[in-house]
């Protein structure tokens, strides 16, 4: 007679496995949130640095003014220090009819981010220099006090990112 053995998990083994997984998730999820928060701040900082570099290169390339400013809809600048809804890169077009601004790029900010920049925006001259003097832009998660990033713009138009509050 052959013995037929049933293979599988017992209820006790399954409950122990679920308990171990619950403990591991309880330990891992809070640290994963901080990783996601840090990644959100880093990607927002990189997007803003890329927008500043694009505006500066447009100003030099087109021999006219260009800049970055806060925007809520992507079609026009808003005079606000709150850049949390997004920002746009613009350039000036000169013609016989006069000068007009053209939107080059609109970046919608990441959710749960606080971005604070100059209310009048940032403007670069045709030489790539910053109009209006040196300024800073502060980036931080809206749901925590850290990590913070500060983008400092020098009058030469160069930007520098630091991992501290401005």
Secondary structure as GFF3:
##gff-version 3
##sequence-region A 1 166
A	DSSP	alpha_helix	11	62	.	.	.	ID=ss1
A	DSSP	beta_strand	66	70	.	.	.	ID=ss2
A	DSSP	beta_strand	87	95	.	.	.	ID=ss3
A	DSSP	beta_strand	98	107	.	.	.	ID=ss4
A	DSSP	beta_strand	113	116	.	.	.	ID=ss5
A	DSSP	beta_strand	122	124	.	.	.	ID=ss6
A	DSSP	beta_strand	130	131	.	.	.	ID=ss7
A	DSSP	beta_strand	135	141	.	.	.	ID=ss8
A	DSSP	beta_strand	148	153	.	.	.	ID=ss9
A	DSSP	beta_strand	159	162	.	.	.	ID=ss10
###
